[in-house]
Amino acid sequence: MTIELRALAEGEWEAYERCLLRSFGGPGEDPAEAQLWRELLPVGRTVTAWDGKEVVGTAGAFDFRMTVPGGTLLEAAGVTAVSVLPTHRRRGLLTAMMRRQLDTFHESGTPVAVLTASEPQIYGRFGYGAAARQVRGSFDVRQLTVALPPGAERLRMRLVDPAEGSAACEAVYAQVVPRRPGMLARRPGWERHPLLDPEGARGDFGPMLCVLAETDDGEVRGYARYWTTSRATPEGIPDATVKLRDAEALDPAAYAALWHYLTGMDLVARLVFHNRPADDPVHQLVSDIRRCRLGWRDGLYLRVVDLPAALAARAYSAPVDVVLAVEDAFCPWNSGRWRLSADASGAVCERTADPADLSLAARELATAYLGGHTLRTLAAAGLVTELRPGALGPASTAFQSDVQPWAPYGF
């Protein structure tokens, strides 16, 4: 089999989409959604595998800026649309595309790559670690209330058309992004992504709605976008569902007021959501957490591409001076011993010949990078080795983030 790897050329998008559809199955995306992805994905950042005139494998990458601990927006490649046709699996195509893609990221100076995985077990062998979790849940809103902190009573809720409220929502979102590791700043065009509302994907739900939390003088302090059903039990008892798409706010009062609104609608039995932070403050606001069915799952996967640049870009929760022995077979330029020194003035990461304090593989470094999983937990699983007694604790504390990392949407 002779396979050619290259970037997609103009005029070849239909072949790219055809490979994706055949690989993932299903009816395909709504035309408006497919068109948006086509406009947002840089053609030059794609890797395609060609068997003759047919695309048999795909991988793409968006150009993102992602918040890292400390609030810095770091350049990140958002890996997307990775596929191999069923006829060409188990022949090394995925490995070859990952190899080409990571080499390209390294050459362009991109410090990290991120993705949301359809099959989590695939990406660990390429150095990606599960760096951020997400929570999904269902609230029995008939059996709980949401507490309102001081200041919430001064806010009003106003329903607007999602497109009409988009600018105000994006202004709030932009201010929230630096507060949480893993959040993605929206480049031009991405403001259209949360407005996608294909009718065929709604099921029993109506069109998307948008509510703004405003002060008396019209300042928007938060927003929520959601769908609702109109449903009753066979006995005629109201049994509607609110499905939350996203919600952000600039202060605790506005955030609580939004959840109070979402859980207090007439005729509604439950509120469901599929992607919220692991440390969402709403868990502390509900009157009865047992009425909330919650479950976490893997969310954002991260790959350290340029180790010294990535480690120097983030802040650390405590001063640290540690030598890391890193094994990275897939990106060998990261392998070796690295001294990480960080304090309130910043961080420096440089190669060293000094003895190592901790040893770990690239995947585990990626897992700990955003601060959501501790080095100590990874060591307890046998994935990080303490080489110098006493080194693990301070390093684990330093890498932690007091805000759980979270990616607010897939890509």
C-alpha positions as CSV (number, residue, x, y, z in Angstrom):
1,M,0.0,0.0,0.0
2,T,1.4,3.4,-1.1
3,I,0.0,6.2,1.1
4,E,0.7,9.9,0.6
5,L,0.5,12.2,3.6
6,R,-0.1,15.9,2.9
7,A,-2.2,18.9,3.8
8,L,-5.5,19.3,2.2
9,A,-5.6,21.5,-0.9
10,E,-8.3,24.0,-1.9
11,G,-11.1,22.2,-3.7
12,E,-10.6,18.9,-1.8
13,W,-12.9,19.5,1.1
14,E,-15.6,17.1,-0.1
15,A,-13.2,14.2,-0.1
16,Y,-12.1,15.2,3.5
17,E,-15.8,15.3,4.7
18,R,-16.5,12.0,2.9
19,C,-13.8,10.2,4.8
20,L,-15.0,11.6,8.1
21,L,-18.6,10.6,7.5
22,R,-17.5,7.0,6.5
23,S,-15.2,6.7,9.5
24,F,-17.6,8.0,12.2
25,G,-20.9,6.9,10.7
26,G,-24.2,8.5,11.3
27,P,-26.2,10.9,9.1
28,G,-23.6,13.6,9.1
29,E,-23.7,17.1,10.4
30,D,-26.3,19.8,9.8
31,P,-25.3,21.8,6.7
32,A,-24.9,25.0,8.7
33,E,-22.6,23.3,11.2
34,A,-20.6,21.6,8.5
35,Q,-20.1,24.9,6.8
36,L,-18.9,26.6,10.0
37,W,-16.3,23.9,10.6
38,R,-15.2,24.3,7.0
39,E,-14.7,28.0,7.5
40,L,-12.9,27.7,10.9
41,L,-10.5,24.9,10.1
42,P,-7.2,26.1,8.6
43,V,-6.7,23.9,5.5
44,G,-2.9,24.2,5.9
45,R,-3.2,22.7,9.4
46,T,-4.7,19.4,8.1
47,V,-3.0,16.1,7.5
48,T,-4.7,13.8,5.0
49,A,-3.7,10.3,4.0
50,W,-4.4,9.5,0.3
51,D,-4.6,6.1,-1.2
52,G,-4.6,7.0,-4.9
53,K,-7.4,9.6,-5.4
54,E,-9.2,8.7,-2.2
55,V,-8.8,10.3,1.3
56,V,-8.5,7.4,3.7
57,G,-7.3,9.3,6.8
58,T,-7.7,12.8,8.3
59,A,-6.4,15.0,11.1
60,G,-6.9,18.7,11.5
61,A,-5.9,21.4,14.0
62,F,-7.4,24.7,15.0
63,D,-5.2,27.6,16.3
64,F,-6.4,28.1,19.8
65,R,-5.3,30.2,22.8
66,M,-5.9,28.3,26.1
67,T,-5.7,29.5,29.7
68,V,-3.1,27.8,31.8
69,P,-2.6,28.1,35.6
70,G,-1.9,31.7,36.4
71,G,-4.2,33.1,33.7
72,T,-1.8,33.2,30.8
73,L,-3.3,32.5,27.3
74,L,-1.0,29.9,25.7
75,E,-1.0,29.1,22.0
76,A,-2.4,25.6,21.6
77,A,-3.2,23.4,18.7
78,G,-6.8,22.0,18.9
79,V,-6.6,18.6,17.3
80,T,-9.8,17.7,15.5
81,A,-11.4,15.4,12.9
82,V,-9.0,12.5,13.4
83,S,-10.2,9.5,11.3
84,V,-9.1,6.4,9.4
85,L,-11.4,4.5,7.1
86,P,-12.4,1.0,8.3
87,T,-10.6,-0.4,5.2
88,H,-7.3,1.1,6.2
89,R,-7.1,0.6,10.0
90,R,-4.3,-1.3,11.8
91,R,-1.8,-0.3,9.1
92,G,0.0,2.5,11.0
93,L,-1.9,5.4,9.3
94,L,-3.0,7.0,12.6
95,T,0.5,6.8,14.0
96,A,1.9,8.3,10.8
97,M,-0.6,11.2,10.9
98,M,0.1,11.9,14.6
99,R,3.8,11.8,13.8
100,R,3.4,14.3,11.0
101,Q,1.1,16.5,13.0
102,L,3.3,16.7,16.2
103,D,6.4,17.4,14.1
104,T,4.6,20.3,12.5
105,F,3.4,21.7,15.8
106,H,7.0,21.5,17.1
107,E,8.5,23.2,14.1
108,S,5.9,26.0,14.4
109,G,6.7,26.6,18.1
110,T,3.3,25.5,19.4
111,P,3.9,24.6,23.1
112,V,0.9,22.2,23.6
113,A,-1.8,20.4,21.7
114,V,-5.3,19.6,23.0
115,L,-8.2,17.4,21.9
116,T,-11.5,15.9,23.0
117,A,-11.4,12.2,22.4
118,S,-14.0,10.0,20.8
119,E,-12.0,6.9,22.1
120,P,-9.8,7.8,25.1
121,Q,-7.6,4.7,24.8
122,I,-6.2,5.8,21.4
123,Y,-4.2,8.9,22.4
124,G,-2.2,7.9,25.4
125,R,0.4,6.2,23.3
126,F,1.0,9.5,21.5
127,G,1.6,11.3,24.8
128,Y,-1.8,12.8,25.4
129,G,-3.1,12.8,29.0
130,A,-6.6,13.4,30.4
131,A,-5.8,16.8,31.8
132,A,-9.3,18.1,32.6
133,R,-12.6,16.5,33.6
134,Q,-16.2,17.5,33.0
135,V,-19.4,16.8,35.0
136,R,-22.8,15.8,33.6
137,G,-25.9,15.7,35.7
138,S,-29.6,15.9,36.2
139,F,-31.3,18.0,38.9
140,D,-34.7,17.1,40.3
141,V,-35.8,20.7,40.4
142,R,-39.1,19.9,42.2
143,Q,-37.2,18.7,45.2
144,L,-34.5,21.4,45.6
145,T,-33.8,25.1,45.7
146,V,-30.8,27.2,44.8
147,A,-29.5,29.6,47.4
148,L,-29.1,33.3,46.5
149,P,-26.1,35.2,47.9
150,P,-26.3,38.9,48.7
151,G,-26.6,41.0,45.6
152,A,-28.6,38.5,43.6
153,E,-31.9,40.3,44.4
154,R,-30.6,43.3,42.4
155,L,-30.4,41.4,39.2
156,R,-33.1,40.8,36.6
157,M,-33.5,38.0,34.1
158,R,-34.2,39.0,30.5
159,L,-34.9,36.5,27.7
160,V,-33.4,37.5,24.3
161,D,-33.0,35.8,20.9
162,P,-29.6,33.9,21.1
163,A,-28.2,35.8,18.1
164,E,-29.4,39.2,19.6
165,G,-27.6,38.4,22.9
166,S,-24.5,37.0,21.4
167,A,-22.3,40.1,21.7
168,A,-23.2,40.4,25.4
169,C,-22.6,36.7,26.1
170,E,-19.2,36.9,24.3
171,A,-18.2,39.9,26.4
172,V,-18.9,37.9,29.6
173,Y,-17.2,34.8,28.3
174,A,-14.0,36.8,27.4
175,Q,-13.7,38.0,30.9
176,V,-14.2,34.6,32.4
177,V,-11.7,32.8,30.2
178,P,-8.5,33.8,32.2
179,R,-10.0,32.6,35.4
180,R,-10.0,28.9,34.7
181,P,-7.2,26.7,33.2
182,G,-8.3,24.8,30.0
183,M,-10.7,27.5,28.8
184,L,-10.4,28.5,25.2
185,A,-10.4,32.2,24.1
186,R,-12.6,32.5,21.1
187,R,-10.9,33.7,17.9
188,P,-13.0,35.5,15.3
189,G,-15.7,33.3,13.9
190,W,-15.9,31.0,17.0
191,E,-18.6,33.2,18.5
192,R,-20.9,31.5,16.0
193,H,-20.2,28.1,17.5
194,P,-22.5,28.4,20.6
195,L,-25.3,29.6,18.4
196,L,-25.5,26.4,16.3
197,D,-29.0,25.0,16.9
198,P,-29.8,22.5,14.2
199,E,-33.4,21.5,14.3
200,G,-32.6,17.8,13.6
201,A,-30.5,17.6,16.7
202,R,-33.1,18.9,19.1
203,G,-35.3,15.9,19.5
204,D,-38.2,16.9,21.7
205,F,-36.7,20.2,22.6
206,G,-37.7,23.5,21.2
207,P,-35.4,26.2,19.8
208,M,-32.5,27.4,21.9
209,L,-33.2,30.2,24.4
210,C,-30.9,32.8,25.9
211,V,-31.4,34.5,29.3
212,L,-29.3,37.4,30.4
213,A,-28.7,38.4,34.1
214,E,-28.6,42.2,34.1
215,T,-28.3,45.0,36.6
216,D,-31.0,47.7,36.8
217,D,-28.9,49.9,34.5
218,G,-28.6,47.1,31.8
219,E,-25.1,45.8,32.5
220,V,-25.0,42.1,31.6
221,R,-23.4,40.1,34.4
222,G,-24.1,36.6,33.2
223,Y,-26.0,34.5,30.7
224,A,-27.3,31.0,30.1
225,R,-28.4,29.3,26.9
226,Y,-30.7,26.3,27.1
227,W,-33.5,24.3,25.5
228,T,-36.9,23.2,27.0
229,T,-39.4,20.5,26.3
230,S,-43.2,20.6,26.8
231,R,-44.1,17.3,28.3
232,A,-46.5,15.7,30.8
233,T,-47.0,12.3,32.4
234,P,-49.9,10.0,31.3
235,E,-51.7,11.4,34.3
236,G,-51.3,15.0,33.1
237,I,-48.6,16.0,35.6
238,P,-46.1,18.5,34.1
239,D,-42.8,16.7,33.4
240,A,-40.8,19.1,31.2
241,T,-37.0,19.2,31.0
242,V,-34.6,22.1,30.7
243,K,-31.3,21.2,29.0
244,L,-28.5,23.6,29.6
245,R,-26.0,24.4,26.9
246,D,-23.8,26.9,28.7
247,A,-23.8,29.4,31.5
248,E,-21.2,31.9,32.6
249,A,-21.2,34.9,35.0
250,L,-18.9,37.6,36.2
251,D,-19.6,37.2,39.9
252,P,-21.2,34.7,42.4
253,A,-24.5,36.6,42.7
254,A,-25.1,36.5,38.9
255,Y,-24.1,32.8,38.7
256,A,-26.4,31.8,41.5
257,A,-29.2,33.9,40.0
258,L,-28.9,32.1,36.7
259,W,-29.1,28.7,38.3
260,H,-32.1,29.9,40.5
261,Y,-33.8,30.9,37.3
262,L,-33.0,27.6,35.5
263,T,-34.3,25.5,38.3
264,G,-37.4,27.5,39.1
265,M,-39.4,27.5,35.9
266,D,-43.0,26.4,36.0
267,L,-44.0,23.0,34.6
268,V,-40.3,21.8,34.8
269,A,-39.4,18.5,36.5
270,R,-35.6,18.4,35.8
271,L,-32.6,20.3,34.6
272,V,-30.0,18.3,32.7
273,F,-26.5,19.3,31.6
274,H,-23.6,17.5,29.9
275,N,-20.5,19.6,30.4
276,R,-19.8,21.6,33.5
277,P,-16.6,22.0,35.6
278,A,-15.8,19.4,38.2
279,D,-15.8,22.1,40.9
280,D,-18.9,24.0,39.7
281,P,-20.1,26.3,42.5
282,V,-23.7,25.2,42.0
283,H,-22.8,22.0,43.9
284,Q,-22.6,24.3,47.0
285,L,-25.8,26.2,46.2
286,V,-28.3,23.4,45.9
287,S,-30.4,22.6,48.9
288,D,-30.1,18.9,48.5
289,I,-27.2,17.4,46.6
290,R,-28.8,14.0,46.8
291,R,-31.4,15.2,44.4
292,C,-28.6,15.9,41.9
293,R,-27.4,12.9,39.8
294,L,-23.8,13.8,39.0
295,G,-21.1,11.9,37.1
296,W,-17.7,13.0,35.9
297,R,-16.0,11.9,32.7
298,D,-12.7,12.7,30.9
299,G,-12.9,16.0,29.1
300,L,-9.8,17.8,27.6
301,Y,-6.7,15.8,26.6
302,L,-3.4,17.6,26.5
303,R,-0.1,16.9,24.9
304,V,3.1,18.8,25.8
305,V,4.8,19.6,22.5
306,D,7.6,22.0,23.6
307,L,8.3,21.0,27.2
308,P,10.4,23.9,28.4
309,A,8.1,26.5,26.8
310,A,5.0,24.9,28.2
311,L,6.3,24.5,31.8
312,A,7.7,28.0,31.8
313,A,4.4,29.5,30.6
314,R,2.3,28.5,33.6
315,A,2.3,29.7,37.2
316,Y,2.8,27.4,40.2
317,S,0.9,27.4,43.4
318,A,4.1,27.3,45.5
319,P,7.8,27.9,44.9
320,V,9.4,24.8,43.4
321,D,12.9,23.7,42.3
322,V,12.7,20.2,40.9
323,V,14.6,18.1,38.3
324,L,12.2,16.0,36.2
325,A,13.4,13.0,34.2
326,V,11.0,12.8,31.3
327,E,10.6,9.9,28.9
328,D,9.0,10.9,25.6
329,A,9.5,8.3,22.9
330,F,7.1,9.9,20.4
331,C,8.5,13.4,20.7
332,P,12.1,12.6,21.7
333,W,13.1,16.3,21.8
334,N,11.3,16.4,25.2
335,S,13.2,13.4,26.7
336,G,15.9,14.0,29.3
337,R,16.3,15.8,32.6
338,W,14.8,19.2,33.0
339,R,15.2,21.6,36.0
340,L,12.0,23.5,36.7
341,S,12.5,26.5,39.0
342,A,9.5,28.7,39.8
343,D,8.4,31.3,42.3
344,A,6.2,34.4,42.4
345,S,8.4,36.1,39.7
346,G,7.9,33.4,37.1
347,A,9.2,30.0,36.0
348,V,12.2,28.7,34.1
349,C,12.7,25.3,32.7
350,E,16.1,24.2,31.3
351,R,18.0,21.1,30.5
352,T,20.3,19.9,33.2
353,A,22.9,17.2,34.0
354,D,21.8,17.2,37.7
355,P,20.4,14.0,39.2
356,A,16.6,13.7,38.7
357,D,14.2,14.1,41.6
358,L,11.1,12.7,39.9
359,S,10.7,10.5,36.8
360,L,7.6,10.3,34.6
361,A,6.5,9.9,31.0
362,A,5.1,12.6,28.7
363,R,1.6,11.4,29.2
364,E,1.7,11.9,32.9
365,L,3.3,15.3,32.6
366,A,0.5,16.3,30.3
367,T,-2.1,14.9,32.8
368,A,-0.7,17.1,35.6
369,Y,0.0,20.1,33.5
370,L,-3.3,22.1,34.0
371,G,-3.3,21.3,37.7
372,G,-6.4,19.1,37.9
373,H,-4.6,15.8,38.7
374,T,-1.8,15.8,41.2
375,L,1.6,14.3,40.8
376,R,1.0,12.5,44.1
377,T,-2.1,10.7,42.8
378,L,-0.1,9.7,39.7
379,A,2.7,8.5,41.9
380,A,0.2,6.4,43.9
381,A,-0.8,4.8,40.6
382,G,2.8,3.9,39.9
383,L,3.0,6.5,37.0
384,V,5.4,8.9,38.7
385,T,8.5,7.8,40.6
386,E,10.1,9.8,43.4
387,L,13.9,9.5,43.0
388,R,14.9,11.9,45.7
389,P,13.0,11.4,49.1
390,G,10.8,14.3,49.9
391,A,10.7,15.7,46.3
392,L,7.2,14.5,45.4
393,G,5.1,16.5,47.9
394,P,6.4,20.0,47.1
395,A,6.3,19.4,43.4
396,S,2.8,18.0,43.6
397,T,1.6,21.0,45.5
398,A,3.3,23.4,43.1
399,F,1.6,21.8,40.0
400,Q,-1.9,22.0,41.6
401,S,-4.4,24.6,40.5
402,D,-7.0,25.9,43.1
403,V,-9.5,26.1,40.2
404,Q,-10.2,22.8,38.4
405,P,-9.3,22.9,34.7
406,W,-12.2,22.6,32.2
407,A,-12.9,22.9,28.5
408,P,-16.3,24.5,28.0
409,Y,-17.0,22.9,24.6
410,G,-15.7,20.3,22.1
411,F,-14.2,20.9,18.8
